Each structure stands twice: as structure tokens, then as C-alpha cells.
Amino acid sequence: MDELKRVGIFTKVVQAQSFSEAARRLGVAKSAVSKQISLLEDQVGVRLLNRSTRKLSLTEAGEIYYRHCEHIVNRAGIALNELRQYQNQPTGTLKVSSPIAFGRALLIPVIKELRTLYPLLNIDLQLSDQIVDIVDEGIDLAIRVGQLKDSNLIAKRLCNSPVVVFASPEYLARFGTPKTPADLADHQWIRLSVLPSPIVGSFIHKESQKEQVSPKITSSLKINSVDAVIDAAEQGLGISAMVKTTVFNQLNSGKLIPLLEDYELKPRGIYAVYPHREHLPPKVRIFMDFLEKHCASSSWS
């Protein structure tokens, strides 16, 4: 390592034709430059520079050595420039984990725009409704919805998504439409099994702002897939509740009907989770920026 440092100093001295000027360009004392050149000559076992009171000149051995040193310094400069370009331009492969429905609804459009602007960036999108260990799996960035468990991971809130209670027109035609949160206790419920309970939080009446405790709901149908819960609701198997982004298209098309619109549940946070805070790779930082902008501008946020 010391030799490489001295190679750089030697090259700077030859180019400056002066110990004093080389020291000025390097921002160090002249004596420090002179010492490093002497140590380099001791290391290679030959005099590299002829010194006089008026000028410096290369010895024959110094000229041979300088040609190689100049090449080393130039290659180092090229390497540094490439590294800076890498830091400013996302490249390589970005490995992203996300719940299935959220990934399909939001990440695919984000990836499309990102790939248009950064064609050198490869995306490995892994969709699963199970919480994966992002460190063990080598995940660069994971999307998590709802309350996060304590961990050593870094989490950044991208936005909030309202929670909507919904059912299919077929189900409501058969069993009626609940008018208050208390009515939910008399209905069939489809539960996403990864959640601690069918309804997370209490209902707030939008006009009066009065809180109504969620009724005790039992589920005869539990499913570990968000998409499967949505499919089951479309088939008229019961009522369920999810963040609006996951059922936005179904609500717009009328396949699912929002319920209890006079009430609201506490919005769920949508987070980007990643292993390290320091030296965040450009590919992760840029992807998070895109996600944040898309979330903020989405009609469901």
C-alpha cells in the first residue's frame, strides 16, 4: 500500500518538475514529499531522480520506472471515474421482495419507468405474501405493509394507504349490506392469515370522529395469499379488509364494493425496508425515490 502511495507522489513530482510544486498540488509539506521519494528509492534500490538546486531530472532508471508509474496512475484515475459513474448511474441487479398484490399493482409500473431511464439496471422481483429474511436471501429492498416488527433493518415510510372493507355484489345481494361496524359480527369473513386479527384497529366515524371498537369477528375461511383473499371475495365467499392499493382495480371495476364508507380505519404504512443505512447503493436509492413519488401521486394514497 505504501508503495502505491509513493508511486503517486513520484509521478506528481516528475510532472511538476519540483518538490515544492508537487507538495502544493498534493496539499502536504515539501519535506513529506522528499521523504517519500527517498523511501521509494530505498525500496527499489536505485536512484530515480537527479536533484540540484535549480531543477530535477530523471535518471535512466527513473525514466524506465516513471513510464510504468504513469500507466498505473492513469489506470487508477480511470478506475476512479468509472466508480463515480457507477455511484451516479444505477447498474447491476436490484433484488426486490414484495407482497404479490402490491407488487403487481404498483411495482410493475415503477419498474417499467425505471427500466426506460436506466436500461443497464436489472430487476429481480420476488413476489410473496410471506415475510422473507432479506439478509439471508440477499434482498436489496423489501416492501412491507402495515405495522413493522422490531428488527435491525432500516425502514423508510413511502406513504400511507387507506384500509377498505369490501365484498362482492353477489355476497351483498345474498346476505345484506352492513351499515355499522357492529353489523360485521353477523357476516362471514375472509381473513388473511398473516394478520394478527381480521380487523386491525378501531373504526372512526368520519363525521363525528367518534371511535367505535371493532366487533369480535370470527373467520371460517383463512388464506395466506392476498390475491386468493381477493379472488374469494369476488366469488362471494365473504367480507374482507385490505389496504386500498391492493384492491383498487377491483373497486373501480365494480367487482368489489366498498363498505362502511361513513367510517374509516387507521391507514397502513407502506415501507421500504433494507439492510444498511450507510453507503446505500444508487440502485436502491433511485428505486426508493421512484416508489415514493408513485405512492405520493397515486389516487389511493
N, C-alpha and C positions, 0 to 999 in steps of 0.2 A: 504493500500500500504506500509506504514512504517513497519507494522508487517511482511509482506513478506520479506522485505529487512532485517529486524533483524533476521528472521529465517535463511536466507542465511549466515549472519555473525556468528550467533550462531553455525551453522553446521560447518563452516570453523574453528572456534576456537576449537571445540571439536576434529575435525580431525587433527588439527595442534598441539593440546595439549599445546598451547601457544598463548597469546595475541599478542606477538611480531611477531611470525611467521605468524599468521593469518593476521596481518596488512600488513606484507611484501607481502604475496600472493595476498591480495586484493588491494595493492598499496595505502594504506591510513595510517594515523598516528595511533600509538598504542592507544593514548588517544581517538581517534574517535571510535575504536573498543570497548574499555572498556565502553564508554558512551552508545553505542547502546545496549550492553549486560545488563547494568544497567536499561535502559529504558524498555527492554524486560521483565526483572524480575519484574519491577514495573507494567507492563501491565498485566502479567499473575498472579501476586500476590503471587509469590513463588520464593525462591532462586533456581537457576538452576545449579550453579557452586560453588564448594568449592575452594577458592583462597588461595594460600600460596606463600611464596617467592620462593619455588622450583618447584611447579607443580600445575596443575589444575586437578580437578576431578569433575565428575558429582554427583549431589545429586540424591537421589532416584526419586524425581520429575523430575530432569533434564534428567535422563535415559529414563523415560517414554516419556517426551517431545521430546527428541532427536530422538527416533525411528520414530515418526511422521514427524519430520522436515527432517530427512534423506530421507524419502519417497517423501516428497514434492519437495526437491531439485533434486532428481533423476528424478522425472517426469518432472520437468521443463527443465532439461537437454535433456531428450528425445524429449520433445516438440520443443525445440530449434533446435535440429538436424533434426527433420522432416521438420521444416520450412526452414532450409538451403537446404535440399534436394529438397523441393518444388521450391525454388528460382532457383536452378540449373537444374531442370528437369521439363519441362512443363507438367502440368496436368490440369484437369478440362475441361471446354468447351470454345473454342475460337469462337466468333461470328464475322463473316466476311461479309461485304457487297461489292458487285462488279457489274459493268455493265455486262450484260449477256454474250455477245460475248467474252469479256476479261476473264471472269471467266471460261468459257468453254475452251478457248484456252490456258490459262496459269495457272490458279489456280488449276484446277483439277490435272495436272501433279505434281504441287508443293505439293498438299495435299497428293497425293499418296506416294511420297517420305517421307514426314513428318510423315505420319502415320506408315510407316515402321520403322522409327527410334524412334518414340515416341508413342507407342501404347496406352499409358494412356491419350493422348490428344484427346479430342472430338472436331470435327469441325462442326459448324453450319453455312453453306454457304448460304447467301441470295443474289440471283441474281436479279437485277432490273436496268433498264435504267433510272429510276427516282432517283434524288438525295434525299437520306433519311437523317433524323436528327439522327445522330449516338448517340447523348446523350439520346434523348427521347426513341430511340429504343434499347438502351443498347448494341450498337455495339462496339466491342473491336477495330476493324480495318476496314477501308473502303478504297477501291481502287478508285481513281479519275483520269480521263484522261483529259488533256488539261488545260486551264487556270483556276486557282482556285479563288473562291471568297474570299474576306477578311472575316475572322472569328476568333474565339478564339481557333480553333482547331490547333493541331500540324500537319504539313505536312512534309514528307520526300520524296524527289525525288528518285525514284528507278532507272529510266533510261529514255531515250527519245525514242520515236517510230516515224519513218518517216511517213508522210502523203502521201497516194497514191490516185490518181484519177483513177477510174475504170469503166468499163462497160462490158456487156456480148458480146460474139461473135455475137449473134443474133442481138443485138441492133446496133453494128457497121456495120454489113452487110446491115442493112436497112437504116441507117442514116449517115453512113460515120464515119471516124475517125478524131477527132480534132487534128490539127497539132500544134496549138499555144493556149495559154490561151484565147486569144480573140475569138477563134472559139467556146468556150464553150457557149457563149451567144446565139448561134443558135441551141443549143441542149436542149433536155428535161432533167430535173434534179430531182433527188430524194433527198429530204432534210430530215435530222434527226432533228426533231422539237425542241429538247432541245438545239441545237446550235443557236447562235445569227444570223448566216448567212450561206448560203450553203458552201462558201469557207471562211475559217478563215485565214487571212494573204495574202501576195502577193507572186506571183511566182518569183523565181530567176532562170535565165538561168545558167545551171551548168558550161558551158564553159566560157562565158563572164562575169558571175556573175552580169549581169545587172538585175535590178528589173523591173518586169512588173506588173502593177497594175491589180488585178483580175477584170475581166469583170463583169458587172451587170448581175446577173443570177436570173431568176425567177423560182420558183418551182411550178408546178401544182400538185405535189404529196409530201405531208409531212407525215412522220411516226415517232412515238415516240419510236420505238424499233429498235435497231441496227440490230438484226437478221432479222427483217422484211424488213429493207432497203436492206440488202444483198440479201434476197430472191427476192425482187422486181427487183433488178439489174440483178440477174441471169435469171429472167423471161423476160428480155429485155425491162423493163419499163423506163430506163433512165440511166444517168451517176450519180455517187456519189463520195464522197471522205471521207476516214476514215483513222485512224491510221492503219499502215500495219499489226500489230499483229492481228486485228480482221478479216482480210480477207486473211491472209497468206495462209491458206489451199486452198481457192478458187483460188487464183492466181497461186499456184503451180499446181493445177489440170487442169487449163485452163478454168474453169467455168467463171472466170472473167479475163479481160485483163487490165493490167496497161496502162495508157495513159500519154501523155506528159512527156515522160521519159527524155527528154532533159532539163526539168525544175524540180524544187523542191520547196516544201512549207516548212515553218519552222516546224521542228519536234515538236510533242506534248509531254509534260512531263507526265509521269505516276507516280503517287504519292500514298504513303501510308499515310492515314490520321487517327489520333487517338486523343482522348480527352486530355490526360495529358502527360507532358514531364517527370515528376518525378516519380520514383518508377514504371517504365514500367514493367508489368508482364513478366516473362520469356516466356510465350506462345506467347505474341505479339512480343517480341524482336526476338525470334528464327524464327517466321513466316516471319518477315520482312527480316531477313538475308537470308532465303531461296529464297524469292521473288527477292531480289536484285541480288543474284547470278544467278538465272534463267534468269532474264531480261538481265543481262550483257552478258550472253553466248548465248542468242537467236539470230538466224540468221537475225531477223528483227530489232534488236536494233541498 
